[in-house]
Every structure is written in C-alpha cells, then in structure tokens.
Amino acid sequence: MSSELLAVVPVVVFLVGLAIMAVALVKGGPKQPPPLASINEPFKSVDTSDLPPVERYTARDNAALAYRRYASPITRVRGSAVLIHGSSASGVSLHTLAKALAVAGYDVYVPDMRGHGESGKKGAIAYIGQLEDDLSDFLDVVQLAGPRTLVGFSAGGGFALRFAGDTRQMAFDRYVLLAPFIHQKAPTTQPSAGGWVNVGLPRVIVLMILNKLHITLFNHLPTVAYALSPEAAARLTPQYSYNLMQNFRPHEDYRADIRATRQPTEVLVGADDEAFHAGKFAEVFAEAGRVVPVTIVPGVAHIALTLEAVAVGAVVKAVSEHAAEVALS
C-alpha cells in the first residue's frame, strides 16, 4: 500500500465514524413501548379529589417549580417527609402515601421534579445535576421541621440514593428508598424494567462519548420512552432527554453512591415487583460495601408499593421508626 493511501485511511475512518455517529444521533432514539397495564391501571382507582393546591418555590435559575404540601393534622408534628415520584409521573402519583404520612404526624412535601408535572418543560432539564440543585433550593426556601426524611419511589428512589451519596446528603436525617432503580445492569433490574422502558441505545452511546469530550449540545434529545397508555401520556411525561435520563437516577458508578452514603438508609420493595428483583437489593448494597435494612412486602407489586394499605403501612412504619431513632439520638 502506498504512503499516500496510508495517509488517507485515517481520514476515511474518521469520516465514516462521524457519519455513523450522526446517523445514531438522528435515527437512534427510543421507540414507544406498548402500554404496560400493571403500571397504568392501578392509578385509575385513586381518588385525587382532595389534592392539596399546587404551591411554588423559586429555583436558582428563577424557575417557579411546583410542589404540594400535606400538613399534618397533629399540632406537634413528628417531622417532615419529602416524597420523590417515579419516572414519567408527577407528585400526584404519591397522593395516597402522602396522606397516610400526614395522618401519622408528618408534614409531607411532594414536588413535581423538574421535567414533570407542573415543573418546567416535560421531559427536559438544562444540565445533569440540576435536579440536586432544585432539591437544595427547595430546602432553602421551604423550611422543613426536623427530623427530615427523603422518600423516593422507583426512579425517584434512585435519585434519592444519588442525593444520599452527594456532598449535600446531611440535609436529610434519613433516606427511605421504595423499589429504587439502581442501574440498568444492576442485579436488581429486570430486562427493560419489566417492559416499562425503551432506551434509544445508539443515541445514548453517542451522547456518552460526546459528554466525555464535554460536548453537551445534543443532550436535549430524547433517549428513553415509557410504556404509558395514550391517556396517561397526555398528562404525564412519555420521554426523557439525555440530561433528565442521566440525572433522575444514581450516577453511572452507583456503587460509589452507595459507599458515599453516611445517613441511615432503608429499602422497601414488593415481593411481586415486576420491574425489579426484590430479593437482590440487599445483595447489591452489601456488594457495594453498605449493609442496609431491606423490607420485602409480601404480595405487593411495583406500583402497589405506594397504593395498597399493607405497603403504605410498611412505609409509614419505616419513616416513623427512623424519626424515633433520630429523636433519641
């Protein structure tokens, strides 16, 4: 092969690589999975006629973000709980659990995380890390009674774990993770989360490469779609941008998040969870170097963990026991 040809080969390879990446960016997005009845149907029976009104706080970028407050009817509250909803949802999805915690003596706050519900453009955030900043801003604006517990469900549980490993983790006294998403490759996760998600893997791979090069220009592109019914998709968030997908979960090195946690942490999961392997959570945390209590609630599926009386009672008990421990410490 001539020296002239050898000199051209790297250029050709580079151009072919760029072309492949461009095609992946344009064509490699997520496809809408078929509606998953086990996720969509349970919420149809929830009475939301007594929802508290939406309140707003101002984040550092001057965005007005939404939350609901469930004030405890007890004069001397036992503490505060902040509830983080799951993927595609809004704070309304945690109405049943929030009411139960309020009755048990807690002031409960349920934000619509940015990119969901009434907080900003659905499916999008400006940068990876904005959700932690929003939660910090919320705590600065809304002064919560102590002890404080952060409760996260599903993807919200993964985000709660992310915050529990953050330098700002001491903002909460306890963390309760409800069927948390840990990582797509963690032993806890069923394939495609039981049919709930479809990830545009070609696009994700390209965006990961670009982000390592500090190129974030295309992070607004959608990379994951959720198995919502058409009716639910009209109200909720059917797709996430790359920024939101990467932020509303633990970091890629989820083990580092687990190792970095210093505050008491507990996991609850339904025995019949169709998105995650209930029996694997204790193993995942222990393997990462952090032994945490894991409660497996018999006969309970994924969404039912926040709706059914036996599961809600278990969550209230976990929060109450944590608050009592903090009060005695």
C-alpha positions, -999 to +999 in steps of 0.1 A: +000+000+000+014+034-010+023+060+016-003+083+000-030+058+006-019+050+041-022+087+049-058+088+036-070+058+056-072+075+090-092+104+074-116+080+058-121+060+090-127+093+109-153+105+084-170+071+084-171+072+122-186+107+122-213+095+097-222+066+119-224+088+150-246+113+130-270+085+120-271+072+155-280+107+168-307+112+143-322+077+140-311+060+172-337+074+196-362+055+217-393+037+204-425+040+223-431+007+241-466-007+243-486+004+273-479-016+304-511-023+322-495-031+356-482+005+357-510+024+341-541+007+356-536+010+394-537+048+394-572+048+378-587+038+412-570+066+432-593+094+444-575+127+439-604+149+447-588+161+479-554+170+464-538+200+481-533+230+459-501+235+440-476+258+456-443+270+440-408+278+450-382+297+430-351+278+420-317+293+414-324+299+377-356+318+387-379+289+375-411+285+395-412+248+404-443+231+418-449+211+450-478+201+472-479+202+510-498+178+531-499+194+565-502+170+595-534+174+615-513+169+646-503+201+664-468+188+674-455+172+642-432+143+643-410+156+615-411+161+577-410+138+547-402+148+511-416+123+486-400+119+452-422+103+425-412+078+399-403+080+362-427+098+339-450+106+368-458+137+389-463+142+426-500+133+422-489+097+420-479+097+456-511+112+469-522+080+488-488+077+506-486+114+513-520+114+530-510+084+552-478+100+563-496+132+571-521+114+593-492+097+611-479+131+622-456+143+594-456+174+573-453+159+538-440+177+507-443+162+473-426+182+445-431+177+408-395+171+398-383+195+371-393+180+337-425+165+352-460+176+361-461+214+365-424+219+369-409+232+337-409+216+302-418+180+303-390+155+297-362+181+298-338+198+322-309+222+314-280+201+327-271+169+346-271+178+383-300+203+380-323+181+400-300+181+430-297+218+428-335+221+426-339+200+458-313+221+476-332+252+466-364+237+477-350+230+512-336+266+514-369+281+505-393+258+524-380+254+559-389+218+569-394+206+605-369+180+617-362+152+616-363+152+578-367+121+557-363+118+519-385+091+505-381+082+468-400+057+447-386+038+417-366+063+396-372+087+424-357+062+448-327+061+425-325+098+426-328+097+464-298+074+465-279+098+443-287+126+468-278+104+497-243+099+483-240+136+475-220+162+495-254+177+505-267+144+520-268+158+555-298+179+545-318+148+554-316+128+586-328+096+569-334+081+534-362+056+526-359+040+491-390+024+477-383-002+449-354+021+438-339+020+403-302+013+409-288+008+374-298-010+342-270-035+348-276-040+385-289-074+395-320-058+408-333-046+374-355-068+352-348-066+315-363-033+302-376-028+338-403-054+331-413-037+298-416-002+313-388+014+293-373+015+258-339+031+256-325+045+224-292+028+229-274+040+197-282+076+206-272+071+243-238+056+233-230+086+211-241+111+237-220+094+263-190+097+241-197+133+233-202+141+270-168+126+279-155+152+254-175+179+272-198+183+242-234+187+256-250+203+226-273+173+219-282+164+255-318+177+248-325+148+225-349+121+239-332+089+249-358+069+268-395+063+264-420+049+289-449+024+284-477+049+291-512+045+277-522+073+253-544+087+280-516+088+306-490+101+281-512+132+275-509+140+313-475+127+322-440+126+307-437+099+280-400+106+271-368+119+288-340+138+273-305+125+279-299+151+306-330+141+325-324+103+320-289+107+334-299+128+363-331+111+376-312+080+388-279+072+406-246+080+389-232+055+365-209+043+393-239+035+415-216+016+439-198+049+446-231+065+455-239+037+479-204+038+495-207+076+499-239+074+520-235+083+556-270+088+568-293+059+578-309+043+547-336+017+543-351-001+513-387-014+508-398-034+478-428-055+470-423-092+467-441-093+434-424-063+419-425-067+381-398-041+373-371-052+399-359-084+416-370-079+452-346-104+466-315-088+451-315-054+468-297-065+500-270-082+479-264-051+457-260-028+487-238-053+506-216-059+475-211-021+473-200-020+509-231-007+526-254-031+546-289-016+547-322-030+560-344-043+532-381-050+538-398-072+512-436-066+514-454-099+506-479-099+477-472-064+466-463-054+430-444-023+419-470+005+418-489-011+447-460-003+470-473+033+471-510+025+470-520-007+489-527-004+526-503-031+537-474-015+517-483+021+527-484+010+563-449-005+560-436+027+545-452+048+573-437+024+599-402+028+583-404+066+584-418+066+619-391+043+633-364+064+616-379+096+631-380+080+666-343+069+663-333+105+653-353+120+682-335+097+707-300+103+692 
